[in-house]
Amino acid sequence: MSNYSKIIEEDCSHIIKRVGSSLDYLKNKSLLITGANGFLCSYFVDVINQWNKSLEPSNRCFVHAMDNFSSSKKTRLKHLINENEIKFYNTDVSKSVNINDVDYIIHGASIASPSIYRIYPLETLDANVSGTRNVLKLAVLKKVTNVVIMSSSEVYGDPDNNNIPTNEQFNGNVSCEGPRACYDESKRIAETLAYVYKTKYKLAVNTIRPFNVFGPGQNLDDKRLVPDCIKSVLNNSDIEIFSDGKSTRSFCYVSDAVSAILLLLLKQPEEFLAFNVGNDEIEITMKELADLVLKVGKRVIKSNTNKVIFKKSFDVHYNTDSPKRRSPDLSRIKSTITWNPIVSLEKGIERTIKSYL
């Protein structure tokens, strides 16, 4: 069974409209997407496939969709398996990346869920460091037009209140030791690699720092709060929070994030820059988020889920080094492209719940 839904199809139409004529740069070009079956990158595959349908076959963009399925589900893009303009590769980018023809690259292969990367720290390091270097080497070899490296807002670690909202000039307050270090520090190294390839080889590359992107297609078992809450609502069970619920995040609906990333991919970078991508409208506590999912769930599916309860996680490192606050300063991206987040948190939660029905 595919994890594709009518909601995702609507999101893709909305993204195509927002990105607009910039998509024309992809006509008769090829795009490599690593981590293609993951939550965020699968949207890129769906968007390009839907956009291709509006074009003559000779103008369509060919997509190389690469994944090793270490933390993603093979069913997510099952509905595209017979498309002529998409080739799927079961490949570990940390070992090698070999594509004959490629014009643009979105490198998103990584293990992003804390509960999973703490189990596989070496694999996480390999994907973010060796995988990124392999992708950048390919980009230089094939003289690609532009590369986007998916980094993370986790490169900021736990900013003090003077650096909230956080802009790209903040160098981060990150520990090189501890259960989250394998992800946080390897994403920082990935950005350094991108910078080196930009300066040494004149490669057109930028990095993206997403802030808590959520939406349809996200694995309900990946132990992050939004899918955890939605899973509870769908199962008519109480929402469990394994913390004091006081830490805050700013959540961004996936169609807003994908629109921004595509616009950056299709804009030739004049200098190496990292870009925050997120939603700067609301910073909300984990308890408030759970209450909001509860409220929307009761409205959308008449859920009988009663309450939010606090529990202690069996994972002793569940909250170790977890940032107390996370909120983006979006000044840089808003001054670079014509874009701003437009889907409210409540609307995004509603669409996400509906997509699983």
C-alpha positions, 0 to 999 in steps of 0.5 A: 500500500502506498502512503500517498494521499489526496492531501499530499497531491493537493500540497504538491499542486500548491507547491508547483503554483508557489514555485511557479516559472522557476520550475522551468529551469528543470525542463529537460534536466535531471535531478538527483534526490538522496534520501528520496523515500524520506518524509521531506525528500519524498515530497520533492519526487512527488512535486516533480512527477506531478509537474512533469505531467503538465509538460511534453515528454521531451521537456520533462525532468528526469529524477534519480531517486536514491535511498537505502531505506535504513529509516524510511518506508519503501511504500512511500513512493510505491505509486511512482514505481512505473513512471518513465521519468523516475529511476529508483536506486537502493543505494547507501550514499555513504558508500558511493554515489554514481550517476551518469547524468545529473544537473541538480542535486538535493542531498537529504539522505540522513537518519533524522529521528533522535530515537533512531540515530541514537541507536545507529550513531555510526551510520548517522555519522557516515550518512552525513559526513561520507555521504555528503562528501560523495555527493559533493564529489559527484557534483564537481565531477558532473559540473552540476548547476546547483546543489542543496545540502539538507542540514538541520536547525540542530546545528545551533544546539541549545541557544541562549535566550539572546539568540532566539529567534536564531539567525544563521550567524549564530555559531551554535552551542553544541556538544561534541559528546553525548547521545545527540552529538552524532547527528548535530556534529555530523550536520555541522561537518556536512556544512563545512564540507559544502563550504570547502567544495564551494570555495575550493572547486567553485561549486554552486552549493547552499545548505538548508537548516529546517526547523521542525518540519511536519506533515503528511507522510511522516512516519507515525512511529519515528518518536517525534512529537507531532507524529506521536501526538497524531498517532495517539489521536488516531488510536483514541489513546491519551497523548503521552509527553516524555518531558515536562512539556515546557520546551518550545519549538516553531513548527513548519508545515511541509508544503511551506518548507518544500516550496522554499527549498525548491526556490533556493535550488533553482536560484543560482547562489552568488555566495555560500550561505546557509538558510533557515527554513521554518515558520516564524509565526508561533513558538509553542511549548510541547504541552501546548502543541499536544493540546492543539493536536487534541483539539484538532483531532476532536474536531476532525475525526471526533476523536475520544482521546481524553487528555495529555499525560506526562510520563518518564521515558524508558530511554534514559537519554530521551531528553539529554541535550535536547534544546529548550527553545527552537525558533528561526529568524527568517530574515535571510531567506525572505531577503533572498527569495519571494517566500514566506510560510503561509500554512498555520500550525493548526491548519497543518495539523488538520491536513496531516490528521486527514491525510492518515484517514 
